Amino acid sequence: YREDETFSKFCAMLDGLAFLPVNDIEKGLLYLKDIMPDKAKELVIYFENTYIGSTKRIGRKQRKISALYSPSVWNVMETTLRDGNRTNNQCEGWNHRFSNLVTHNHPSIWTLIKKMRLEIAADETKIAQRELGTLDPPRKKPKYVKVQEKLKLLCLEYINGEKELDIFLIAIANIIR
């Protein structure tokens, strides 16, 4: 993955499917299947089964098998257009903060309850400060703001028909990797 630039770029384009409108994801996958490197075949099968859904022949009929995670769950186009958060950094940050608060791997139930109460009190304080206007929301780093602007512009260009599917996926891949 790290040594093969073609394979790495293909994986980034596969990730780029998340930025397409939900109705265009299958079209995007068909395009990627046409250009996929040989070593990506198993990855694409896994991705299709897990995130898009596949078909299975039963007798003479094709049966649609639902994805484990439907595109409506992982698609980020609307979120990108609304300037929303696409990552789980907030969850990871909370886990890290709580681990530092607890300070050891296997706390007793009483220690855990005590630390959870401290965390809840801290969260309630932050909520109250935000409501009063004394606490600004966390600032995003300028480089992430620029990435967001580029992704949003690409999504708008695709929706407006200014970017073709192949060019869109390549451009997304160049931004996110």
C-alpha positions in Angstrom: 0.0 0.0 0.0 2.7 2.5 1.0 5.2 1.4 -1.7 2.8 1.1 -4.6 1.6 4.6 -5.6 -0.9 3.3 -8.1 -2.6 1.1 -5.5 -2.5 3.9 -3.0 -4.1 6.3 -5.4 -6.8 3.7 -6.2 -7.6 3.3 -2.5 -7.9 7.0 -2.1 -10.4 7.0 -5.1 -12.3 4.2 -3.4 -12.5 6.4 -0.3 -13.6 9.2 -2.5 -16.9 7.4 -3.2 -18.0 8.8 0.1 -18.1 12.3 -1.4 -20.4 11.3 -4.3 -24.2 11.7 -4.0 -25.6 8.5 -2.7 -27.3 7.8 -6.0 -24.0 7.9 -7.9 -22.0 5.6 -5.6 -22.7 2.5 -7.6 -21.8 4.3 -10.9 -18.5 5.3 -9.1 -17.8 1.8 -8.1 -18.4 0.5 -11.6 -15.8 3.1 -12.9 -13.3 2.0 -10.2 -13.8 -1.7 -11.1 -12.9 -0.8 -14.7 -9.6 0.8 -13.7 -8.7 -1.2 -10.6 -5.2 -2.8 -10.3 -5.2 -6.6 -10.1 -4.2 -6.6 -6.5 -7.2 -4.5 -5.5 -9.8 -7.1 -6.5 -10.3 -8.6 -3.0 -10.5 -5.1 -1.5 -13.2 -4.0 -4.0 -15.2 -7.2 -3.3 -15.0 -6.6 0.4 -15.8 -2.9 0.0 -18.8 -3.6 -2.2 -20.2 -6.3 0.1 -19.7 -4.3 3.2 -20.5 -0.7 2.1 -22.6 -0.8 -1.0 -24.3 -4.1 -1.3 -24.0 -6.8 -4.0 -26.0 -9.2 -6.0 -26.1 -13.0 -5.8 -27.4 -15.3 -8.4 -30.0 -17.7 -7.0 -31.3 -19.9 -9.7 -32.1 -17.7 -12.6 -32.7 -14.6 -10.6 -30.3 -12.0 -9.3 -30.9 -11.2 -5.6 -29.8 -7.9 -4.1 -27.8 -8.4 -0.8 -27.9 -5.3 1.4 -24.7 -3.7 2.6 -23.6 -4.2 6.2 -23.2 -0.4 6.3 -25.5 1.3 3.8 -24.1 4.3 1.9 -26.5 6.6 3.8 -24.5 5.9 6.9 -21.0 6.6 5.6 -21.7 9.1 2.8 -20.3 12.5 3.6 -21.3 14.7 0.6 -24.2 16.5 2.4 -22.0 16.8 5.6 -19.2 18.3 3.4 -21.6 20.8 1.8 -22.9 21.9 5.2 -19.3 22.3 6.5 -20.0 19.6 9.1 -17.5 17.3 10.8 -16.7 14.2 8.9 -14.4 12.4 11.4 -14.7 10.9 14.8 -11.9 13.0 16.2 -14.3 14.3 18.9 -14.9 10.7 20.1 -11.2 9.9 20.0 -10.5 13.1 22.0 -13.0 12.2 24.6 -11.6 8.7 25.0 -8.1 10.1 25.3 -9.2 12.7 27.9 -11.2 10.1 29.9 -8.2 7.6 29.8 -6.0 10.4 31.2 -8.6 11.2 33.9 -8.9 7.6 35.0 -5.1 7.0 34.9 -5.1 3.2 35.0 -6.3 0.4 32.8 -8.6 -1.6 35.3 -10.2 0.8 37.7 -12.6 -0.3 40.4 -16.3 0.4 39.8 -16.1 3.1 42.5 -13.2 4.8 40.8 -14.9 4.7 37.5 -18.1 6.2 38.9 -16.1 9.0 40.6 -14.3 9.8 37.4 -17.4 9.7 35.3 -19.0 12.2 37.7 -16.0 14.5 37.2 -16.3 14.2 33.4 -20.0 14.9 33.5 -19.4 18.0 35.7 -16.7 19.2 33.3 -19.0 18.7 30.3 -21.9 20.5 32.0 -19.6 23.4 32.8 -18.6 23.7 29.1 -22.2 23.6 28.0 -23.1 26.3 30.4 -20.1 28.4 29.3 -21.1 28.0 25.6 -24.7 29.0 26.4 -23.5 32.1 28.1 -21.1 32.9 25.3 -18.0 32.8 27.4 -16.5 29.7 25.6 -15.8 29.8 21.9 -16.1 26.6 19.9 -12.7 25.0 19.2 -10.9 26.5 16.2 -10.0 24.3 13.3 -6.5 24.4 12.0 -6.0 26.5 8.9 -4.9 23.5 6.8 -8.1 21.6 7.7 -10.2 24.7 6.8 -8.4 24.7 3.3 -9.0 21.0 2.8 -12.7 21.5 3.7 -13.0 24.4 1.2 -11.4 22.3 -1.6 -13.7 19.3 -0.9 -16.8 21.5 -0.7 -15.9 23.1 -4.0 -15.3 19.8 -5.7 -18.7 18.4 -4.4 -20.4 21.5 -5.8 -18.7 21.3 -9.1 -19.7 17.6 -9.4 -23.3 18.3 -8.5 -23.5 21.2 -11.0 -22.0 18.9 -13.8 -18.8 20.9 -14.0 -16.7 17.8 -13.1 -17.0 14.3 -14.6 -17.0 11.3 -12.3 -13.4 10.2 -13.1 -11.9 13.6 -12.7 -13.9 14.1 -9.5 -12.6 10.9 -7.9 -9.0 11.7 -8.9 -9.3 15.2 -7.5 -10.8 13.9 -4.2 -8.0 11.3 -4.0 -5.4 14.0 -4.4 -6.9 16.0 -1.5 -7.5 13.2 1.0 -4.2 11.3 0.7 
